[in-house]
Amino acid sequence: MEGNITLSIIKPRAVQKGFIIPILDKCHEAGFRISAMKLMQLTKRQAANFYKEHEGKPFYESLVEFMSSDRVVVLLLEKENAVADFRKLIGATDPTSAEPGTIRNLYAESKEKNAVHGSDSDASALREADFFFSKMERY
């Protein structure tokens, strides 16, 4: 399965603003298949654990606060070359630098209040999938 999955999270502000369907449409148009999806609210502890690799960085505390502030949609997406293709689809972290038409360019409020998370490597995609979904939920 490595190389064929990526994890995405539609973040709180994008959920609040009603961007779930337009973001899902962009994923579908780009050829991604949703193999698992859930609407949930992360606890601060879950958000802190998920973003543990960023602990100690200046943005870590505000990221944990933001990610636990409201509901998110967690997606496990399938496609050949999933991680790289999804990173291209979502665009740069800073929406003002993101290519026109990318998800972050269209739906992110700011670098700190971004619209979506996307796995940054195949190894991260597998680890992140395990964080949110049991093997039974995935397929």
Number of C-alpha atoms within 10 A of each C-alpha: 9 14 17 16 26 30 28 23 20 23 25 22 22 23 19 12 10 11 19 17 10 13 22 17 13 16 18 13 10 13 16 22 16 18 13 19 18 14 13 12 17 20 16 17 11 16 19 20 14 17 16 12 10 14 13 9 8 9 11 17 16 12 19 22 15 19 25 21 16 16 19 23 18 22 25 25 25 21 18 14 14 23 27 17 15 25 20 14 19 27 21 17 21 16 24 15 12 19 16 12 13 19 27 28 22 19 22 24 16 14 14 14 19 23 28 24 17 22 22 14 17 20 14 15 24 18 14 19 23 13 12 19 16 11 9 7 12 16 9
